[in-house]
């Protein structure tokens, strides 16, 4: 289960070893908070998936871990089942969108809304 940290200047998604293998990544994901355009909750993360898997692992409606390429860029998905997920749209980052399934979606949204100047320490959030 990935762990999400909201630092004063960035969102960090620490992937487990298995998630790194499934997504064919060597490093964790870091997103500057300045590049976050919007973040929304969704009960059905699968309707937000766009493009084709490249590289990553997918089992339809069960698991999606990795990058999905589409005509304007690429997204990173960490979707498990049909649980509540957070969809984060980005500008000027490695990915155009990050979709993460987490039990703590409301906590993640609240942490992302904090202005970077007010945050004093990282907030840890576990993904599913």
MIDOSE-1310 file (N, C-alpha, C; in nm, 2 decimals, decimal comma, always signed):
residues 128
xxxx	+0,08/-0,12/+0,00/+0,00/+0,00/+0,00/+0,09/+0,12/+0,00; +0,07/+0,21/-0,10/+0,15/+0,33/-0,11/+0,12/+0,42/+0,01; +0,21/+0,51/+0,04/+0,19/+0,61/+0,14/+0,21/+0,75/+0,08; +0,11/+0,83/+0,11/+0,11/+0,97/+0,05/+0,15/+1,07/+0,16
xxxx	+0,24/+1,16/+0,13/+0,29/+1,26/+0,22/+0,26/+1,39/+0,15; +0,19/+1,48/+0,22/+0,17/+1,62/+0,17/+0,27/+1,71/+0,25; +0,38/+1,75/+0,18/+0,48/+1,84/+0,24/+0,44/+1,98/+0,21; +0,50/+2,08/+0,27/+0,47/+2,22/+0,24/+0,48/+2,26/+0,10
xxxx	+0,56/+2,19/+0,02/+0,59/+2,23/-0,12/+0,55/+2,12/-0,22; +0,52/+2,00/-0,18/+0,50/+1,89/-0,27/+0,41/+1,78/-0,22; +0,35/+1,70/-0,31/+0,28/+1,58/-0,27/+0,38/+1,46/-0,31; +0,41/+1,38/-0,21/+0,50/+1,26/-0,24/+0,42/+1,14/-0,23
xxxx	+0,43/+1,05/-0,33/+0,36/+0,92/-0,33/+0,47/+0,82/-0,32; +0,49/+0,75/-0,21/+0,59/+0,65/-0,19/+0,53/+0,52/-0,22; +0,58/+0,46/-0,33/+0,53/+0,33/-0,38/+0,60/+0,22/-0,31; +0,52/+0,11/-0,29/+0,58/-0,01/-0,23/+0,67/-0,08/-0,34
xxxx	+0,75/-0,17/-0,30/+0,83/-0,25/-0,40/+0,74/-0,31/-0,51; +0,63/-0,37/-0,46/+0,54/-0,44/-0,56/+0,48/-0,34/-0,66; +0,44/-0,22/-0,61/+0,39/-0,12/-0,69/+0,49/-0,06/-0,79; +0,61/-0,05/-0,75/+0,72/-0,01/-0,84/+0,74/-0,11/-0,95
xxxx	+0,74/-0,24/-0,91/+0,75/-0,35/-1,01/+0,63/-0,34/-1,11; +0,51/-0,33/-1,06/+0,40/-0,33/-1,15/+0,39/-0,21/-1,24; +0,44/-0,10/-1,19/+0,44/+0,03/-1,27/+0,57/+0,04/-1,35; +0,66/-0,05/-1,33/+0,79/-0,04/-1,40/+0,86/+0,09/-1,37
xxxx	+0,86/+0,14/-1,25/+0,92/+0,26/-1,20/+1,03/+0,23/-1,10; +1,13/+0,31/-1,10/+1,24/+0,29/-0,99/+1,22/+0,39/-0,88; +1,15/+0,50/-0,91/+1,14/+0,60/-0,81/+1,00/+0,63/-0,77; +0,99/+0,70/-0,65/+0,85/+0,74/-0,61/+0,81/+0,86/-0,69
xxxx	+0,69/+0,91/-0,67/+0,63/+1,02/-0,75/+0,63/+1,14/-0,66; +0,68/+1,25/-0,71/+0,67/+1,38/-0,64/+0,60/+1,48/-0,73; +0,50/+1,55/-0,67/+0,43/+1,65/-0,75/+0,43/+1,78/-0,67; +0,49/+1,89/-0,73/+0,49/+2,02/-0,67/+0,34/+2,06/-0,64
xxxx	+0,31/+2,11/-0,52/+0,18/+2,16/-0,49/+0,14/+2,28/-0,59; +0,23/+2,35/-0,63/+0,20/+2,46/-0,73/+0,14/+2,41/-0,86; +0,17/+2,29/-0,90/+0,13/+2,24/-1,02/-0,01/+2,17/-1,01; -0,07/+2,16/-0,89/-0,20/+2,10/-0,88/-0,31/+2,20/-0,92
xxxx	-0,39/+2,17/-1,02/-0,50/+2,25/-1,07/-0,62/+2,22/-0,99; -0,65/+2,09/-0,97/-0,78/+2,06/-0,90/-0,76/+1,92/-0,85; -0,84/+1,89/-0,75/-0,85/+1,75/-0,68/-0,99/+1,73/-0,65; -1,04/+1,61/-0,69/-1,18/+1,57/-0,67/-1,19/+1,43/-0,62
xxxx	-1,30/+1,40/-0,54/-1,33/+1,26/-0,50/-1,41/+1,20/-0,61; -1,40/+1,07/-0,62/-1,48/+0,99/-0,71/-1,51/+0,85/-0,65; -1,63/+0,81/-0,67/-1,67/+0,67/-0,62/-1,63/+0,57/-0,73; -1,62/+0,61/-0,86/-1,58/+0,52/-0,97/-1,46/+0,58/-1,04
xxxx	-1,34/+0,54/-1,00/-1,22/+0,59/-1,06/-1,20/+0,55/-1,20; -1,27/+0,44/-1,24/-1,25/+0,38/-1,38/-1,30/+0,47/-1,49; -1,40/+0,56/-1,46/-1,45/+0,65/-1,56/-1,35/+0,76/-1,59; -1,25/+0,78/-1,51/-1,15/+0,89/-1,52/-1,02/+0,84/-1,60
xxxx	-1,01/+0,71/-1,62/-0,90/+0,65/-1,69/-0,91/+0,68/-1,84; -0,80/+0,73/-1,89/-0,79/+0,77/-2,04/-0,66/+0,72/-2,09; -0,66/+0,69/-2,22/-0,54/+0,65/-2,29/-0,51/+0,50/-2,28; -0,39/+0,46/-2,30/-0,35/+0,32/-2,30/-0,23/+0,30/-2,20
xxxx	-0,23/+0,18/-2,14/-0,13/+0,15/-2,04/+0,01/+0,15/-2,11; +0,10/+0,22/-2,05/+0,24/+0,22/-2,11/+0,34/+0,29/-2,02; +0,42/+0,23/-1,94/+0,41/+0,10/-1,89/+0,33/+0,09/-1,76; +0,28/-0,03/-1,73/+0,21/-0,05/-1,61/+0,14/-0,18/-1,61
xxxx	+0,06/-0,21/-1,51/-0,01/-0,33/-1,49/-0,16/-0,30/-1,48; -0,25/-0,38/-1,55/-0,39/-0,36/-1,54/-0,47/-0,49/-1,54; -0,56/-0,49/-1,45/-0,67/-0,60/-1,45/-0,80/-0,52/-1,45; -0,87/-0,53/-1,56/-0,99/-0,44/-1,57/-1,08/-0,44/-1,45
xxxx	-1,12/-0,32/-1,40/-1,21/-0,30/-1,29/-1,15/-0,36/-1,15; -1,03/-0,40/-1,15/-0,97/-0,45/-1,03/-0,84/-0,38/-0,99; -0,75/-0,36/-1,08/-0,62/-0,30/-1,05/-0,57/-0,22/-1,17; -0,51/-0,11/-1,14/-0,44/-0,03/-1,24/-0,33/+0,04/-1,17
xxxx	-0,20/+0,01/-1,21/-0,09/+0,07/-1,15/+0,01/+0,10/-1,26; +0,05/+0,23/-1,27/+0,15/+0,27/-1,37/+0,10/+0,39/-1,45; +0,17/+0,41/-1,56/+0,15/+0,52/-1,65/+0,05/+0,48/-1,76; -0,04/+0,58/-1,80/-0,13/+0,56/-1,91/-0,11/+0,68/-2,00
xxxx	-0,07/+0,65/-2,13/-0,04/+0,76/-2,22/-0,17/+0,79/-2,30; -0,19/+0,92/-2,33/-0,30/+0,97/-2,41/-0,24/+1,08/-2,50; -0,32/+1,13/-2,59/-0,27/+1,22/-2,69/-0,19/+1,35/-2,64; -0,22/+1,40/-2,52/-0,16/+1,52/-2,47/-0,06/+1,49/-2,36
xxxx	-0,03/+1,37/-2,32/+0,06/+1,35/-2,22/+0,04/+1,21/-2,15; +0,06/+1,20/-2,02/+0,04/+1,08/-1,95/-0,01/+1,10/-1,81; -0,08/+1,00/-1,76/-0,14/+1,00/-1,63/-0,07/+0,89/-1,55; -0,08/+0,90/-1,41/-0,03/+0,79/-1,33/-0,15/+0,74/-1,25
xxxx	-0,17/+0,61/-1,25/-0,28/+0,55/-1,19/-0,24/+0,45/-1,08; -0,30/+0,46/-0,97/-0,28/+0,37/-0,85/-0,42/+0,34/-0,80; -0,50/+0,26/-0,88/-0,64/+0,23/-0,86/-0,65/+0,08/-0,81; -0,72/+0,06/-0,71/-0,75/-0,07/-0,66/-0,89/-0,09/-0,63
xxxx	-0,96/-0,17/-0,71/-1,10/-0,20/-0,70/-1,19/-0,08/-0,74; -1,30/-0,07/-0,68/-1,39/+0,04/-0,71/-1,41/+0,13/-0,58; -1,31/+0,14/-0,50/-1,32/+0,22/-0,38/-1,31/+0,37/-0,42; -1,33/+0,45/-0,32/-1,32/+0,60/-0,33/-1,18/+0,64/-0,37
xxxx	-1,17/+0,72/-0,47/-1,04/+0,76/-0,51/-1,03/+0,91/-0,52; -0,91/+0,96/-0,53/-0,88/+1,11/-0,55/-0,82/+1,13/-0,69; -0,88/+1,22/-0,77/-0,83/+1,25/-0,90/-0,77/+1,39/-0,89; -0,64/+1,39/-0,92/-0,56/+1,52/-0,91/-0,52/+1,56/-1,05
xxxx	-0,57/+1,67/-1,10/-0,52/+1,73/-1,23/-0,41/+1,82/-1,21; -0,31/+1,81/-1,30/-0,18/+1,88/-1,28/-0,15/+1,96/-1,40; -0,07/+2,07/-1,38/-0,01/+2,15/-1,49/+0,14/+2,15/-1,47; +0,21/+2,13/-1,58/+0,36/+2,15/-1,58/+0,43/+2,04/-1,49
xxxx	+0,38/+1,93/-1,48/+0,44/+1,82/-1,40/+0,47/+1,70/-1,49; +0,53/+1,60/-1,43/+0,56/+1,48/-1,51/+0,43/+1,41/-1,57; +0,32/+1,42/-1,49/+0,20/+1,36/-1,53/+0,09/+1,47/-1,54; -0,01/+1,45/-1,62/-0,12/+1,54/-1,64/-0,23/+1,51/-1,53
xxxx	-0,23/+1,39/-1,48/-0,33/+1,35/-1,38/-0,28/+1,24/-1,30; -0,31/+1,24/-1,17/-0,28/+1,13/-1,08/-0,41/+1,08/-1,02; -0,44/+0,95/-1,03/-0,56/+0,89/-0,97/-0,51/+0,79/-0,86; -0,55/+0,82/-0,74/-0,50/+0,73/-0,63/-0,62/+0,69/-0,55
xxxx	-0,63/+0,55/-0,52/-0,73/+0,50/-0,44/-0,68/+0,50/-0,29; -0,76/+0,56/-0,20/-0,72/+0,57/-0,06/-0,84/+0,57/+0,03; -0,83/+0,52/+0,15/-0,93/+0,52/+0,25/-0,94/+0,66/+0,31; -0,83/+0,74/+0,30/-0,83/+0,87/+0,36/-0,84/+0,98/+0,26
xxxx	-0,93/+0,97/+0,17/-0,95/+1,06/+0,06/-0,98/+1,20/+0,11; -1,07/+1,21/+0,21/-1,11/+1,35/+0,26/-0,99/+1,41/+0,33; -0,91/+1,33/+0,40/-0,79/+1,39/+0,47/-0,69/+1,44/+0,36; -0,67/+1,36/+0,25/-0,58/+1,40/+0,15/-0,63/+1,53/+0,08
xxxx	-0,76/+1,55/+0,06/-0,81/+1,67/+0,00/-0,79/+1,79/+0,09; -0,82/+1,77/+0,22/-0,80/+1,88/+0,32/-0,65/+1,92/+0,32; -0,56/+1,82/+0,32/-0,42/+1,85/+0,32/-0,37/+1,92/+0,20; -0,43/+1,89/+0,08/-0,39/+1,96/-0,04/-0,44/+2,10/-0,05
xxxx	-0,55/+2,13/+0,02/-0,60/+2,27/+0,02/-0,52/+2,36/+0,11; -0,44/+2,31/+0,19/-0,36/+2,40/+0,28/-0,26/+2,48/+0,19; -0,25/+2,61/+0,21/-0,15/+2,69/+0,14/-0,01/+2,64/+0,19; +0,08/+2,63/+0,10/+0,22/+2,58/+0,14/+0,28/+2,66/+0,26
xxxx	+0,25/+2,79/+0,27/+0,31/+2,87/+0,37/+0,26/+2,84/+0,51; +0,13/+2,78/+0,52/+0,08/+2,75/+0,65/+0,11/+2,61/+0,70; +0,16/+2,52/+0,61/+0,19/+2,39/+0,65/+0,33/+2,39/+0,71; +0,34/+2,32/+0,83/+0,47/+2,32/+0,90/+0,54/+2,18/+0,89
xxxx	+0,46/+2,08/+0,87/+0,52/+1,95/+0,86/+0,45/+1,86/+0,76; +0,50/+1,75/+0,72/+0,44/+1,67/+0,63/+0,33/+1,59/+0,69; +0,22/+1,57/+0,61/+0,11/+1,49/+0,65/+0,11/+1,36/+0,58; +0,11/+1,25/+0,66/+0,12/+1,11/+0,61/-0,02/+1,06/+0,59
xxxx	-0,04/+1,00/+0,47/-0,17/+0,94/+0,43/-0,15/+0,81/+0,36; -0,21/+0,70/+0,41/-0,19/+0,57/+0,35/-0,29/+0,55/+0,24; -0,24/+0,50/+0,13/-0,33/+0,46/+0,01/-0,36/+0,31/+0,03; -0,47/+0,27/-0,04/-0,51/+0,13/-0,03/-0,43/+0,05/-0,13
